[in-house]
Each structure stands twice: as structure tokens, then as C-alpha cells.
Amino acid sequence: MAKRAWIGWILALCLGSGSALADFQHGICLYGTPKYSAGFEAFAYVNPDAPLGGSLRQATFSAFNSLNPFILMGMAPAGIGLTHDTLMKQSADENFCAYGLVADGIEVNPDKSVVAFHLNPKARFNDGTLIQAEDVVFSFNILREKGLPAYRYYYADVERVETPDVQTVRFHLKPNAANKELPLILGELPVLSKAYWEGKNFEKTTLEVPVSSGPYLISDMDVGRSITYQLNKDYWAKKLNVNRGFYNFETVRFDLYRDSTVAVEAFKSGLFDVRMENEAKKWMVFKNYPDVLNGRIQRREFEHHLPSGMQGFVFNTRRPIFQNPNVRAALAYAFDFNFVNQFLFYGLYKRTNSYFDNSIFKADGIPTGLELALLEPYRDQLAPALFNQPYQAPERTGNIRRNLGIALGLLGKAGWIVKDGILVNEQGQPFQFEILIDAASAPTWERVILPFIGQLKRLGITATLRVVDSIQYKNRLDAYDYDMIVSVWGQSLAPGNEQRYFWGSEAAQQKGSYNYAGIQNKVVDDLIEKIISAQSKEEHLAAVKALDRVLLWGHYVIPHWHTPVQRYLFWNKFGIPQNTPLKGVDLMTWWDQSAEIK
């Protein structure tokens, strides 16, 4: 892409020489320089000559009642992201680098106080209208004011936005924001049509198909059953280098299943094409399935290098019963991972011992160097063990009775004692709570949760399992109306601003955030800001490890397990790129082998 020096010159005149911006660049990375040079043909992990046509059919377990995925109210359908484009597109084989999509260039001034995007003059909405700077400004403002709470956290360091011309958008950051990640975060902004949305109630659910900007259009939907997306033949960016090799299917369809067992039988019958298999039992059963043995169904593992994130039993610390860390630590000893992994999961999993396991961000050993320097000022606010021993999620060595004995000791420190076989506090109130799960995942989780409930009973604790439908489950999550849930926080190759939304004190009080545990901890808040303001890889790594360690020793979650591979079952109809990127499989780079090259 040719550099637009004249635009930089005009902006320099507007801003004054002290704030002059550099030339627009085709790409940007959080640290270092982009792997792909200007004018690159395609990403290395796609087939740029993949044929177009055919179909991709998948299962979903989430019902939908709205086509607006950007608001708290309602549930949007699976795949809705296919209808929306962003200013830039991330590369899947680099640590947080992005390249121009709707915007064909980005520039950041030397003091990082201004971020500007130049829009591709060919960019169009699916109704054929030009995407202009005013659409970007509208999108930013409406999302920050009325969209999901996450947008307010992501864009918190933006002071104002302006449009010097119809193809340029300029974001002014707050003084001393020191948010190195923010230019890339702004590049993730989905672009909405001002002409369509202006005057509508953005916060209200709707099943009216909106004007959008992505490669697919909604062609058919049956609420409560399915949704189908049709490739937009007039999509302006199909041949753009960041999109070459993507979006090869003529149609993409999602069918709703309310039970995972029924979904498996539907897959076997050929009612949908591909299944990401997260259940070890089903994965092993398929090993000897006739259509796998004869090659009609492929059973394949793909390695990835993403941090594992954290999956586990999540304590809602807004509940008085879970506000004591000794109580939370105690209950972790009642979860018998060794039994679950051996007898339910065929030994396929590793115990998770970090919010960033399977990555360089994992807090191994004890804190040293830069990490220790970050933690030292908070020593009197942190568990002493954090400084002198590695974190290890409780595992059984021998009989589970030893772990239960440790649990009772910790519960005793928190004021709980066993009377007549029931665990009670000083007021004689019994220890009881509810574990909330979604009906669609109930068959998967019941066999894990029920043994856990059994061990808790041996401690005198009454835990009950509550199963609700997906819409009720989402509503209760948004309102934090639960004692304990099973959840997972995914992590990227460059942890940053999203950590505010996961663990920040402000998020804990904001309806619909991902701070499911209700964490309100000044040390956590300070470390998140250290991550965001880090100016080097070394500072960033140390800050993430320090945060990981504080979260672990806060005992906000009973960690589950992870695996460094993605397991897929799929009918033998697909072409697949040779290279799997760091971030793992992207089905939008596959293609239907029966399709013709176009």
C-alpha cells in the first residue's frame, strides 16, 4: 500500500508541528514490527486459491432472540460476527498484530496521544453505500454509550474522536493514558451504518436484519431452530489480502440443539458437518466409530499456542458465604481432579495451574526480578505463601480423606465447624449453596459436578445443582444471581485491556461484565493498569505474571483442566490449509472440496 504522505502533512498542519503524525502504515503490532510487509498477498496460514462454494453446517446450543450482538439485552445468534467487519484484522500467527481492513492504514503520533485511521475508499456496507468516517464515529459513540459494558472499558482512555475528512478518523487519547494496546483495540471497532441505526433504539432487541459490513448476509432464520448466512457476492473486500483464503463457503448454517447427546447423533447422521469435540468421553468413543475407521469422518487434533485461559468452578464472592479466602481455598480440596481425569476423561487433560497456562505468561515458581518488584509494595496485602511457594491446585495423593482433612482445617479457621454431620457457622447457620449451569451443557457437567457435590457432603456442606435454560442462564449471569457457576475466561497472546473487564473492581459492580467472581481488589486493579501501561515486552510479561499469581492465591476459582490441542470431528468434505497458526483452527479458512474455483 502506498504511503499517504500528503495526509500526514495535512494532519501536521491541523495539529501543529509538535503533534505531527507519521505516515499511515498498513499494519501495527503491540511490540515489534509486522511480519507481513505492505502489499502482501495473503496470510501464510490460508490457501489464497481456495475454491468458493458449497456449505458449512454447524451445531449451536445457544438460542437467539436478537440480531444485535453489541448490547446487553437479548441473545444474538451464533455466527453473527460474519456479518460485521472491523477497522483492522488481526493476524493469527503473530502476537497481536493487525492489518488494514475497512481502514487501509493506521498512524500513531510519536507521543501516542493520537491514533488515526484512513478508510479504504472501496469500503461499502452491504446495501452498497460507502463506509465513511462519520459511520466510524457513530459506531464508537453508540457502542461506548449504549453497547456492552466491555466497550466502556476498552475505550475508557479515549478523550474524543473527530473526522478531519470523510475518510479519516482521529482518536485523541486522554493525557498520560500510556495505553500501548489501545491503537489495536480501536482497530477492532466493528463498523455500523449510521444511516441505518440513527433514530433507532440501539439498546432494544430486534429481529430486523440490519445493514451491515461483513462478508456474509443473513439469508434465512427460524428463531429457536436455525440461522443461515449467505456469502455476499458483492462483498467489496473479498480479494483484499487480509481476506484472501477466508470465507470460502457459499452458505454457513447453524442449527440449534438443546442436548449435546442429540447433537452427536445428528452429526453421525450427517445433519451437520463439523464438531469441535470438548468432551473426552465422546472423543474416545468416536475413535472406533465405523465412519471414522473408514475415513468418511475425520478425527483430528490441531495444536495451538494460545494461553489456556481459566476454566473452573467460579465462586461468586458477592455472596457472604464465599467472601473468606480460607473458605474458597478449602472447597478446592473437595474437587477430586485425579478421579475426574482418570475415570471420566481417559487421562487426556492437564490440571490448570495458571490463568495463562500453556504460555510464557504463566506464573511459574516464585516471583523474582521485575515481577517481585511489582509485588513487593503489596506484600502486607497478599498471602505470604505467594512470595515463597509456587501455586499448585489441590490434587489427590493417595486417599481423598487427606484433602478433606485439609479442607476442614481451613474451614475451621474461617469459623465453620461440623455439628451432627452438618457444617455450620458461629450462628448455627448451615453451609449450603447452589451450582448453576445451562441446560444445554447439563449432560456434560452433571457427571463432573455430582461427584464434587458428594465430596462436599462429606464435609457437611449441602450443595445443589440447578439447571436452567440458556436465556434464563444468561439473565442470571448478567445480574450475578448465582452462588457458583462453571465458566471459562479465554486469554489472548497479548493480555491487556480486557483484564479490566475480567477482574477489575469497577466491572464487578457493572451488570453484564465478565467479572463473574466479583473480584474487588486494589492490588488486582493496580496490576491490570501496569499491564496496560507496560512499554516493553519485559514489563508486560512481569505484570501479567504478577496478576496471575495474585488471582491464583486469591482462590476465586477452583481450577479445572486444559489441553494444548483442539479436537475436531468433521465429515470428509473439507479442504484445510497446511499451516495451523498460533491461535489454532479458523473454520473460515477451510473450503468445500466439491466447490469450483472462482
C-alpha positions in Angstrom: 0.0 0.0 0.0 1.5 3.4 -1.0 2.1 5.7 1.9 -0.1 8.8 2.0 2.5 11.4 2.9 0.1 14.2 1.9 -2.4 13.2 4.5 0.3 13.2 7.2 1.3 16.7 6.0 -2.3 18.0 6.3 -2.7 16.5 9.7 0.5 18.1 10.8 -0.8 21.5 9.7 -4.0 20.8 11.7 -2.3 19.5 14.8 0.7 21.7 14.9 4.3 20.5 14.4 4.6 19.3 18.0 1.9 16.7 17.4 2.6 15.7 13.8 1.7 12.2 12.9 3.8 9.8 10.9 2.7 8.4 7.6 -0.2 5.9 7.6 1.0 2.3 7.9 -0.6 -0.9 6.6 -0.2 -2.7 9.9 0.7 -2.4 13.5 1.9 -4.7 16.3 1.8 -4.3 20.1 5.5 -4.9 20.2 7.9 -5.0 17.3 7.1 -4.7 13.6 4.5 -6.6 11.5 5.5 -9.9 9.9 3.8 -9.0 6.7 5.0 -6.2 4.6 2.8 -3.7 2.7 1.1 -5.2 -0.3 1.5 -8.8 1.0 -0.5 -11.4 -1.0 -2.2 -13.3 1.8 -1.6 -14.7 5.3 0.7 -17.7 5.4 -2.0 -19.9 7.1 -4.6 -19.8 4.3 -5.0 -21.1 0.8 -5.3 -18.0 -1.2 -6.6 -20.0 -4.2 -9.3 -21.9 -2.3 -12.4 -22.6 -4.3 -15.6 -20.8 -3.5 -18.9 -22.5 -2.9 -20.5 -25.3 -1.0 -21.7 -25.1 2.6 -20.6 -25.3 6.2 -23.2 -26.6 8.7 -22.6 -26.5 12.4 -24.5 -27.0 15.7 -25.1 -24.4 18.3 -26.6 -24.8 21.8 -27.5 -21.1 22.3 -31.0 -19.9 21.3 -31.3 -16.3 20.0 -33.8 -13.6 20.2 -32.0 -10.6 18.7 -29.7 -9.8 15.8 -27.9 -7.1 17.7 -24.8 -8.7 19.3 -23.5 -5.4 20.7 -25.9 -4.9 23.6 -26.5 -6.5 26.9 -30.2 -7.2 26.3 -31.1 -10.4 24.4 -29.0 -13.2 22.9 -27.5 -13.0 19.4 -27.2 -16.0 17.1 -24.1 -18.0 16.5 -22.0 -16.7 13.6 -23.4 -13.2 13.7 -19.8 -11.8 13.6 -19.7 -13.0 10.0 -22.0 -10.0 9.1 -19.7 -7.3 10.6 -16.3 -6.0 9.6 -13.8 -4.1 11.8 -11.4 -1.3 11.0 -8.4 -3.8 11.0 -8.0 -7.5 11.0 -5.7 -9.4 13.3 -3.2 -11.9 12.1 -3.5 -15.3 13.7 0.2 -16.2 13.5 1.6 -13.2 15.4 1.4 -11.8 18.9 -1.3 -9.2 18.5 -0.6 -7.6 15.1 -3.3 -6.2 12.9 -3.6 -5.1 9.2 -6.0 -2.8 7.4 -9.5 -3.9 6.5 -12.2 -1.2 6.5 -9.3 1.1 7.3 -6.4 0.7 4.9 -4.0 2.5 7.2 -3.2 3.5 10.8 -0.9 6.1 12.2 0.0 6.9 15.8 1.8 10.1 16.7 5.2 9.9 18.5 3.8 10.6 22.0 1.0 8.1 21.5 -1.7 10.7 22.2 -3.4 10.5 18.8 -4.5 7.4 16.7 -5.8 8.0 13.2 -7.3 5.6 10.7 -7.7 6.2 6.9 -10.7 4.3 5.4 -10.4 2.3 2.3 -12.2 4.3 -0.4 -13.7 1.0 -1.7 -15.3 0.1 1.6 -19.0 -0.5 1.4 -21.9 -1.6 3.6 -24.0 -4.5 2.2 -26.6 -2.0 0.8 -23.9 -0.6 -1.4 -23.4 2.7 0.5 -19.9 4.0 1.2 -18.4 3.4 4.7 -17.3 6.9 5.8 -15.7 8.5 8.8 -19.0 9.5 10.3 -20.0 5.8 10.4 -16.9 5.0 12.4 -17.5 7.9 14.8 -21.1 6.9 15.2 -20.1 3.2 15.9 -17.6 4.3 18.5 -20.0 6.6 20.3 -23.0 4.3 20.2 -21.0 1.3 21.4 -19.4 3.2 24.2 -22.7 4.8 25.4 -25.2 2.0 24.8 -23.3 -1.1 23.9 -22.0 -4.0 26.0 -20.1 -2.9 29.2 -16.9 -4.2 27.7 -16.8 -1.3 25.2 -16.7 1.3 28.0 -13.7 -0.5 29.5 -11.9 -0.9 26.2 -12.4 2.7 25.1 -12.1 4.3 28.6 -8.8 6.1 27.6 -10.2 7.8 24.6 -10.9 11.5 25.3 -12.6 12.5 22.0 -12.9 11.5 18.3 -13.0 13.6 15.2 -13.2 13.4 11.4 -10.9 15.8 9.5 -12.3 14.4 6.3 -14.8 11.8 5.1 -12.1 9.1 5.0 -10.1 9.9 8.1 -10.9 9.3 11.8 -8.8 10.6 14.6 -8.9 9.4 18.2 -7.4 11.6 20.9 -6.4 9.7 24.0 -6.5 11.0 27.5 -3.4 12.7 28.8 -0.9 10.2 30.3 -3.1 7.3 29.2 0.0 5.2 28.5 -2.2 2.6 26.8 0.1 0.9 24.3 -2.6 -1.6 23.3 -5.3 1.0 22.6 -4.5 1.6 18.9 -5.0 -2.1 18.2 -8.1 -2.2 20.4 -9.6 0.7 18.3 -8.7 -1.3 15.2 -11.1 -4.0 16.5 -14.0 -1.5 16.3 -17.0 -3.0 14.4 -18.3 -0.5 11.8 -22.0 0.1 11.9 -24.1 2.1 9.5 -25.1 5.5 10.9 -27.8 5.9 8.3 -29.4 2.6 9.4 -29.1 2.8 13.1 -29.6 6.5 13.7 -33.0 7.1 15.2 -33.5 3.5 16.3 -33.4 2.3 19.9 -30.0 0.6 19.8 -30.4 -0.9 23.3 -33.6 -2.8 22.3 -33.5 -6.4 20.9 -34.5 -6.7 17.3 -35.0 -9.4 14.7 -34.9 -6.9 11.8 -31.9 -7.7 9.6 -29.7 -4.6 9.8 -27.5 -3.1 7.2 -24.0 -4.5 7.9 -20.5 -4.6 6.6 -19.2 -8.2 6.7 -18.7 -10.9 4.1 -22.0 -12.7 4.9 -25.7 -11.7 4.8 -28.4 -13.3 6.9 -30.4 -15.2 4.3 -32.8 -17.3 6.4 -33.6 -17.7 10.1 -36.1 -19.7 12.1 -36.0 -18.4 15.6 -35.4 -21.2 18.0 -34.2 -23.6 15.3 -31.6 -22.2 12.9 -29.9 -19.3 11.1 -28.3 -19.3 7.7 -25.7 -16.9 6.3 -25.2 -16.3 2.6 -21.9 -15.2 1.1 -22.3 -11.6 -0.1 -21.4 -11.8 -3.8 -20.9 -8.1 -3.8 -18.6 -8.0 -0.8 -16.1 -5.3 -1.6 -13.2 -6.9 0.4 -13.3 -10.5 -0.8 -10.0 -10.1 -2.7 -8.3 -7.9 -0.1 -5.1 -9.5 1.1 -6.3 -9.9 4.7 -9.3 -11.8 3.4 -7.8 -13.9 0.7 -8.4 -17.6 1.5 -11.2 -16.8 4.0 -15.0 -17.0 3.6 -15.0 -19.8 1.1 -18.4 -21.2 1.8 -21.5 -20.1 -0.2 -23.6 -20.7 2.9 -22.9 -21.1 6.6 -25.7 -22.6 8.7 -26.2 -23.1 12.5 -28.8 -25.4 13.8 -29.9 -25.2 17.4 -29.7 -28.3 19.6 -30.8 -28.3 23.2 -28.9 -31.5 24.2 -25.3 -32.5 23.4 -26.2 -36.2 23.1 -28.8 -35.4 20.5 -26.3 -33.2 18.7 -23.8 -36.1 18.5 -26.4 -38.4 16.9 -27.3 -35.6 14.4 -23.6 -35.3 13.5 -23.4 -39.0 13.0 -26.4 -38.8 10.7 -24.7 -36.1 8.6 -27.1 -33.3 9.6 -24.2 -31.0 10.2 -20.5 -31.1 9.1 -18.1 -30.3 11.8 -17.9 -30.6 15.6 -15.3 -29.2 17.9 -15.1 -32.0 20.5 -14.6 -30.8 24.0 -15.7 -33.9 25.8 -13.1 -36.6 26.3 -15.6 -39.4 26.5 -17.2 -38.6 23.2 -13.7 -38.1 21.6 -12.6 -41.5 22.7 -15.9 -43.2 21.7 -15.5 -41.8 18.2 -12.1 -43.4 17.9 -13.6 -46.7 16.9 -16.8 -45.3 15.2 -17.2 -47.1 11.8 -17.3 -43.8 9.7 -14.1 -42.7 11.4 -12.4 -46.0 10.7 -13.5 -46.0 7.0 -12.4 -42.3 6.6 -15.8 -40.8 6.0 -15.4 -38.8 9.2 -12.1 -37.3 10.1 -10.9 -37.3 13.7 -8.1 -34.8 14.1 -6.2 -32.9 16.7 -4.7 -29.4 15.9 -2.0 -27.9 18.1 -2.4 -24.3 19.2 -0.2 -21.9 21.2 -2.9 -19.8 22.9 -2.8 -19.4 26.7 -5.2 -21.9 28.2 -7.3 -19.3 30.0 -9.0 -20.4 33.1 -11.9 -22.8 33.3 -13.3 -23.8 36.7 -15.9 -23.6 39.4 -16.3 -19.9 40.0 -17.1 -18.5 43.5 -19.4 -15.5 43.5 -17.7 -13.5 46.2 -20.6 -11.1 46.3 -22.2 -13.8 48.4 -21.2 -13.6 52.1 -20.6 -17.4 52.2 -17.7 -17.1 49.8 -16.1 -13.9 51.0 -13.5 -15.6 53.2 -10.5 -16.8 51.1 -9.9 -19.7 53.5 -13.4 -21.0 52.6 -12.7 -20.8 48.9 -9.3 -22.5 49.3 -11.0 -25.2 51.4 -13.6 -26.1 48.8 -10.9 -26.6 46.2 -9.6 -29.6 48.2 -13.0 -31.3 47.8 -12.7 -31.4 44.0 -11.0 -34.6 43.0 -9.4 -33.8 39.7 -7.4 -37.1 39.6 -10.6 -39.1 39.8 -12.3 -37.0 37.1 -9.3 -37.1 34.7 -8.7 -40.8 35.1 -12.2 -42.2 35.1 -14.2 -39.6 33.1 -11.6 -38.1 30.8 -9.2 -41.0 29.9 -6.3 -39.1 31.3 -6.4 -36.6 28.4 -6.1 -33.4 30.4 -3.5 -31.4 32.4 -4.5 -29.7 35.6 -4.7 -25.9 35.1 -2.4 -24.0 37.5 -2.5 -20.6 35.9 -4.9 -18.2 34.3 -2.4 -18.2 31.4 -1.3 -21.8 31.4 0.3 -23.2 28.2 2.1 -19.9 27.7 5.0 -17.7 28.7 2.6 -15.7 30.9 2.2 -18.5 33.4 3.5 -17.5 36.9 6.0 -20.4 37.5 8.0 -20.9 40.6 8.2 -17.9 43.0 8.3 -14.2 42.0 11.7 -12.8 41.1 13.1 -9.8 39.3 10.7 -7.3 37.7 7.7 -9.4 38.9 8.9 -9.4 42.5 9.5 -5.6 42.3 5.9 -5.1 41.2 4.5 -7.3 44.0 6.8 -6.1 46.9 4.8 -2.9 47.6 1.7 -5.0 48.3 3.4 -7.6 50.5 1.2 -6.9 53.5 -2.0 -7.2 51.4 -1.1 -10.6 49.9 -1.0 -14.1 51.1 2.6 -14.8 52.5 2.7 -18.1 50.5 2.5 -16.1 47.3 6.1 -15.0 47.8 7.7 -18.3 48.9 5.9 -21.2 47.2 4.6 -21.9 43.7 0.8 -22.2 43.3 -0.5 -25.7 42.8 -4.2 -26.5 42.5 -5.0 -29.3 45.1 -4.6 -32.8 43.7 -5.1 -36.1 45.5 -2.1 -38.0 46.6 -3.5 -41.3 47.9 -6.8 -41.2 49.6 -9.1 -38.1 49.2 -9.5 -38.1 53.0 -6.3 -36.2 53.4 -7.5 -33.4 51.2 -10.8 -33.3 53.1 -8.9 -33.1 56.3 -7.0 -30.0 55.0 -10.3 -28.6 53.9 -11.9 -28.9 57.3 -8.8 -27.2 58.9 -9.2 -24.2 56.6 -13.0 -24.1 57.2 -12.3 -24.1 60.9 -10.0 -21.0 60.5 -12.9 -19.3 58.9 -15.3 -20.1 61.8 -17.1 -23.2 60.4 -17.4 -26.4 62.4 -19.2 -29.7 62.0 -22.2 -30.4 64.2 -24.2 -33.6 63.8 -22.7 -34.1 60.4 -23.6 -30.5 59.2 -21.1 -27.7 58.7 -22.4 -24.6 60.5 -21.0 -21.2 61.4 -21.0 -19.5 64.8 -24.6 -18.6 64.4 -25.5 -22.2 63.7 -26.4 -21.5 60.0 -25.6 -24.4 57.7 -23.2 -24.1 54.8 -25.3 -24.5 51.7 -25.1 -23.2 48.2 -26.3 -23.8 44.6 -24.2 -24.5 41.4 -25.9 -23.0 38.4 -25.5 -24.5 34.9 -27.0 -24.1 31.4 -29.4 -26.9 30.3 -27.6 -27.3 27.0 -24.4 -28.3 28.9 -26.0 -30.2 31.7 -25.2 -33.7 30.3 -21.6 -32.8 30.1 -21.3 -31.1 33.5 -23.5 -33.3 35.7 -21.1 -36.2 35.7 -18.3 -33.8 37.0 -20.4 -31.7 39.4 -22.3 -34.6 41.1 -19.1 -36.3 42.4 -17.9 -32.9 43.6 -21.2 -32.4 45.5 -20.7 -35.8 47.0 -17.3 -34.8 48.4 -18.7 -31.6 49.7 -21.4 -33.6 51.6 -18.6 -35.4 53.4 -17.5 -32.0 54.7 -21.1 -31.4 55.9 -21.8 -29.0 53.1 -25.1 -29.1 51.2 -24.5 -28.1 47.5 -27.3 -28.4 45.0 -27.3 -28.4 41.2 -29.6 -26.0 39.4 -30.2 -26.4 35.7 -31.9 -23.6 33.7 -32.5 -22.8 30.0 -29.9 -20.7 28.1 -31.9 -17.4 28.2 -32.5 -17.6 31.9 -28.9 -18.6 32.4 -27.6 -15.6 30.6 -30.0 -13.3 32.5 -28.8 -14.7 35.8 -25.2 -14.3 34.8 -25.7 -10.7 33.8 -27.3 -10.0 37.1 -24.8 -12.1 39.1 -27.7 -14.1 40.5 -25.8 -17.3 41.4 -23.6 -18.8 44.1 -21.3 -20.8 41.9 -21.1 -21.4 38.1 -18.8 -23.2 35.7 -17.1 -20.7 33.5 -14.1 -20.1 31.3 -12.1 -16.9 30.6 -10.2 -17.2 27.3 -6.9 -15.4 27.0 -5.1 -13.9 24.0 -1.4 -13.9 23.0 -1.2 -10.3 24.4 -3.3 -9.9 27.6 -4.3 -6.3 28.1 -7.3 -4.0 28.4 -9.8 -6.9 28.6 -8.3 -7.8 32.1 -10.2 -4.8 33.5 -13.4 -6.4 32.3 -12.5 -9.8 33.7 -11.2 -8.9 37.2 -11.5 -5.1 37.7 -13.4 -3.7 40.7 -15.5 -1.4 38.6 -16.5 -4.4 36.4 -17.6 -6.3 39.5 -20.3 -3.7 40.0 -21.3 -3.4 36.4 -24.2 -5.6 35.2 -23.2 -8.0 32.4 -19.4 -7.9 32.9 -17.2 -11.0 32.8 -16.1 -10.4 36.4 -18.2 -13.3 37.4 -16.3 -13.9 40.6 -17.0 -10.3 41.8 -13.3 -9.5 42.4 -12.8 -6.1 44.1 -9.1 -6.0 44.9 -6.9 -2.9 44.7 -3.8 -5.0 44.0 -5.5 -6.6 41.1 -6.7 -3.2 39.8 -3.2 -1.8 40.1 -1.6 -4.7 38.3 -4.1 -4.6 35.5 -3.1 -0.9 34.9 0.6 -2.0 34.9 -0.2 -4.5 32.2 -2.0 -1.9 30.1 0.7 0.8 30.5 3.7 -1.6 30.0 6.1 -0.1 27.5 8.2 -3.2 26.8 7.8 -6.9 26.4 9.7 -7.4 29.7 7.4 -5.1 31.7 4.3 -6.6 30.1 5.4 -10.2 30.9 6.2 -9.4 34.5 2.9 -7.6 35.1 0.9 -10.4 33.6 2.7 -13.0 35.8 2.2 -10.9 38.8 -1.5 -10.6 38.1 -1.7 -14.3 37.5 -0.1 -15.0 40.9 -2.4 -12.7 42.8 -5.5 -14.2 41.2 -4.4 -17.7 41.9 -3.7 -17.0 45.6 -7.0 -15.2 45.9 -8.7 -18.6 45.4 -11.5 -17.0 43.3 -11.8 -20.2 41.2 -11.4 -23.9 41.6 -9.3 -24.6 38.5 -10.3 -27.3 36.1 -8.1 -28.6 33.3 -6.8 -27.8 29.8 -5.2 -29.4 26.7 -2.8 -27.8 24.2 -4.8 -29.2 21.3 -8.1 -28.5 19.6 -10.1 -31.7 18.8 -12.3 -31.7 15.7 -14.6 -34.3 14.1 -15.7 -33.5 10.6 -17.1 -35.2 7.5 -14.5 -35.7 4.8 -15.7 -32.9 2.6 -13.2 -30.1 3.5 -10.0 -28.8 2.3 -7.8 -27.5 5.1 -4.8 -25.2 4.9 -1.4 -26.8 5.6 -0.4 -24.4 8.3 -2.2 -24.1 11.6 -1.5 -20.7 13.1 -0.6 -19.8 16.7 -4.3 -19.2 17.5 -5.4 -22.5 16.3 -8.2 -23.5 13.8 -10.3 -21.0 11.9 -13.1 -22.7 10.1 -13.4 -19.7 7.8 -10.1 -20.7 6.2 -11.5 -24.2 5.2 -13.3 -24.9 2.0 -15.7 -27.3 0.5 -13.8 -29.6 -1.8 -16.8 -30.1 -4.1 -16.8 -26.3 -4.9 -15.4 -24.9 -8.1 -12.6 -22.5 -8.2 -13.9 -19.0 -9.0 
